[in-house]
Structures are given as structure tokens and as C-alpha cells.
Amino acid sequence: MTLHGNVSDFIAIAEVADATTKWLAMHLQTNVAPSRPGGSRDRVSLTILQQARDYLAQVREGFVLSVRAGQVTDSSEMRYLLDRVLLDWDALSRELGLALESETEVEFDQALERVRGQLLAFGMALVALAALPRLPSESVTFPHSYNKPPTYADIPTPVTPGEILSRIEEMEGMIWEFARGRWRELIRRRYGPLRRTYGFFETSALLAGEHARRFTSTNL
């Protein structure tokens, strides 16, 4: 898949993904709670988690804008998607800035720019999910890997719309779990989702960083 965007788009994704990965690694290695009310660490944690939530929200919206009924061949998956993706399109249009009472060319361009950002986020997420199982062992930093050398090769790539949405929802749910800071419990009881989410952000940081460097070098 070829992604088109400004270097700033890739830098923003890389920064969010890299900050989330490093924040997770620190807490998983030390088992330290992520926040102290009113403290500087609390503010840093809240900022990182909110940025991660915002990015996954963009990924989800990009998915909604991309999915087509013709891509779904299984009836149970169709029911699952209808449950979660059948939206009030008028409301979504208003949220994206596409429903304008007095539409001008400038306003329309701004609306399309917002949609482009969500589609880019989703496209980047798809690339990261596909690349995750093939990440070289030297790039895998998950602190509690049982594989020697460490690998994500056993993590399946979601293919169908239902599988993709399920993975997005899993990662969104894990962000809320991270905010609670019960690291030992997550390692014991939510090891799979924890590792998949960590791997996604780790892979996203590497890929988005590579795209940003490629843009920069070609524009020099």
C-alpha cells in the first residue's frame, strides 16, 4: 500500500507511537503505577494516553470511512459490523466538517483535509498491523517476551473488516487498562492483548519514522 501525506503527518504518528511504546516499556519493566494525582508524572501519563486514544480514534474513523459491505462475505461478521459501524452518517458528516450550511470552496477543502488525515491514520495502522509479525527480532522491545530471540511472528494479521475492527477495539480497550496501571494483572490475565497493543505502537513508530525520513531525504 502506498501512503500519501505530508512529512508532518508521519512525524506526528511516529511521535505518538514512540512515546506510547517507551511509556509502556518503562511501566512494564518497573511495574510502577502510571500516575500520581497532581504530580508531573500524572500529567505526562495523561498526555501520552490521550494522544494514543486520539490516534486510535482517528484509525477507527478511517476504518468506518473505508469499509464497504461488499468486503464482507460472512453473515456473522456482517452482524458484528452493523452493530458497531452502522452510524448516523449525517452526524458523522457534521463531526468531520462535511455537512456545511453554506459550503465554500475553502470550507470544503478543509473538510477533505480532515478526512484525509483519518484515512492516512487508518492506512498507516493497516501497514503496521501487517508488518507486526515480520518485525526483526532486534527491533522487538516488549519487556516480557517469552521467545528467544523475541518475535511477534505468532501474532496474526487481521484481514477481514471484522478482524480489523476487533483489533482496533482491543487496542482501544487496552489504553483504558493502561490508565489503571495494574501491570502485573495485565501480564498475567491480558498478556495477548497487551503484547499485541505494545507491538502495534512499536511497529507504527518504526514505520512512520521511516516514512518521515524518506520524505525528508527526498525533499532535500
C-alpha positions in Angstrom: 0.0 0.0 0.0 1.3 3.4 -0.9 0.5 6.2 1.5 0.4 9.9 0.6 0.7 12.6 3.1 2.9 15.4 4.3 6.0 14.6 6.3 4.4 16.3 9.4 1.6 13.6 9.3 4.2 10.8 9.6 6.2 12.6 12.2 3.1 13.1 14.3 2.2 9.4 14.1 5.8 8.4 14.8 6.0 10.7 17.9 2.7 9.4 19.4 3.6 5.7 18.7 7.2 6.1 20.0 6.1 8.0 23.2 3.4 5.3 23.9 5.9 2.5 23.4 8.5 4.0 25.6 5.9 4.8 28.3 4.6 1.2 28.2 8.1 -0.3 28.4 9.0 1.8 31.4 5.9 0.8 33.4 6.1 -2.9 32.3 9.7 -3.1 33.4 9.2 -1.4 36.8 5.5 -2.3 37.5 5.1 1.3 38.7 1.6 2.8 38.7 1.3 5.3 35.8 0.1 8.3 37.8 0.3 10.3 41.0 -2.6 12.7 41.2 -1.4 16.2 40.7 2.2 15.2 40.0 4.2 15.8 36.9 4.3 12.1 36.1 0.5 12.1 36.2 0.3 14.9 33.6 2.8 13.2 31.4 0.9 9.9 31.6 -2.4 11.5 30.9 -1.0 13.3 27.9 0.6 10.2 26.4 -2.6 8.1 26.9 -4.8 10.8 25.5 -2.6 11.1 22.4 -2.8 7.3 22.0 -6.6 7.4 22.3 -6.9 10.2 19.8 -4.7 8.3 17.3 -6.8 5.1 17.7 -10.0 7.2 17.3 -8.6 8.5 14.0 -7.8 4.9 13.0 -11.3 3.8 13.8 -12.9 6.7 11.9 -10.7 6.0 8.9 -11.9 2.4 9.1 -15.5 3.5 9.1 -14.9 5.7 6.1 -13.1 2.9 4.3 -15.3 -0.2 5.0 -17.7 -1.4 2.3 -20.4 -4.0 2.6 -19.1 -5.8 -0.4 -15.9 -6.6 1.5 -17.9 -8.7 4.0 -18.9 -12.3 3.0 -19.7 -13.8 6.3 -23.2 -13.1 7.8 -22.0 -13.2 11.5 -19.2 -10.7 10.6 -21.8 -8.5 8.9 -23.9 -8.5 12.1 -20.9 -7.7 14.1 -20.0 -4.7 11.9 -23.6 -3.5 11.7 -23.6 -3.4 15.5 -20.6 -1.2 15.7 -20.2 0.6 12.3 -23.7 1.4 11.1 -23.7 5.1 12.0 -25.8 8.1 11.7 -23.9 9.4 8.6 -25.4 12.8 9.0 -23.9 13.1 12.4 -20.6 11.7 11.2 -20.6 14.3 8.3 -21.1 17.1 10.8 -18.3 15.7 13.0 -15.9 15.6 10.1 -17.0 19.0 8.9 -18.5 17.8 5.7 -22.0 19.0 6.4 -21.8 22.7 5.9 -24.8 25.1 5.8 -23.1 27.5 3.4 -20.4 25.5 1.7 -17.5 27.4 0.2 -14.5 26.0 -1.7 -12.2 26.8 1.2 -14.5 25.1 3.8 -14.8 22.1 1.5 -11.0 21.8 1.2 -10.7 22.0 5.0 -13.3 19.2 5.4 -11.5 17.0 2.9 -8.2 17.6 4.7 -9.7 16.3 7.9 -11.0 13.2 6.2 -7.6 12.7 4.5 -6.0 12.7 8.0 -8.2 9.9 9.2 -7.8 7.8 6.1 -4.0 8.2 6.4 -4.1 7.1 10.1 -6.1 4.0 9.1 -3.8 3.3 6.2 -0.7 3.6 8.4 -2.4 1.3 11.0 -3.1 -1.3 8.4 0.5 -1.3 7.2 1.7 -1.6 10.9 -0.7 -4.5 11.6 0.6 -6.3 8.5 4.3 -5.6 9.3 4.0 -6.5 13.0 4.6 -10.3 12.6 7.6 -9.6 10.4 9.3 -7.1 12.7 13.0 -8.1 13.1 13.9 -9.5 16.5 16.4 -6.8 17.1 13.6 -4.2 16.9 11.3 -6.1 19.4 11.5 -4.4 22.8 8.5 -6.0 24.6 9.8 -6.5 28.1 8.1 -9.8 28.9 8.7 -11.7 25.7 8.9 -15.5 26.2 10.5 -16.0 22.8 14.3 -16.1 22.4 15.1 -14.2 20.3 12.0 -12.0 20.8 9.4 -12.0 18.0 5.9 -11.1 17.1 5.7 -13.8 14.4 2.9 -15.6 16.1 0.6 -12.6 16.1 -1.9 -13.0 13.2 -2.5 -10.1 10.8 -6.2 -9.1 10.8 -7.5 -9.4 7.2 -11.3 -9.1 7.1 -13.1 -5.9 8.2 -14.4 -7.7 11.3 -11.0 -8.8 12.3 -9.6 -5.3 11.8 -12.3 -3.7 13.8 -11.9 -6.3 16.6 -8.2 -5.5 16.8 -8.8 -1.7 16.9 -11.4 -2.2 19.7 -9.0 -4.4 21.6 -6.3 -1.7 21.5 -8.7 1.0 22.5 -9.7 -1.1 25.5 -6.1 -1.7 26.4 -5.5 2.1 26.6 -8.1 2.3 29.3 -6.4 -0.7 31.1 -3.1 1.1 30.9 -4.5 4.1 32.7 -5.4 1.8 35.7 -1.8 0.8 36.0 -2.3 -2.8 37.2 0.7 -4.1 35.3 1.1 -7.5 37.0 -2.5 -8.2 36.4 -2.3 -7.3 32.8 0.8 -9.5 32.3 -1.0 -12.4 33.9 -4.5 -12.1 32.5 -4.3 -9.9 29.4 -0.9 -10.9 28.1 -2.1 -11.4 24.5 -3.9 -8.1 24.1 -1.1 -6.3 26.0 1.6 -7.7 23.7 -0.4 -7.0 20.5 -1.1 -3.4 21.5 2.6 -2.8 22.5 3.7 -4.4 19.2 1.3 -2.3 17.2 2.7 1.0 18.6 6.3 -0.2 18.4 5.8 -1.1 14.7 3.9 2.1 14.0 6.7 4.2 15.5 9.3 2.4 13.3 7.3 2.6 10.1 6.1 6.2 10.5 9.6 7.2 11.3 11.0 5.6 8.2 8.3 7.3 6.0 9.1 10.7 7.6 12.9 10.2 7.0 12.2 9.1 3.4 10.1 12.3 2.8 12.8 14.5 4.3 15.6 12.9 2.3 13.7 13.2 -1.0 12.9 16.8 -0.4 16.4 17.9 0.4 
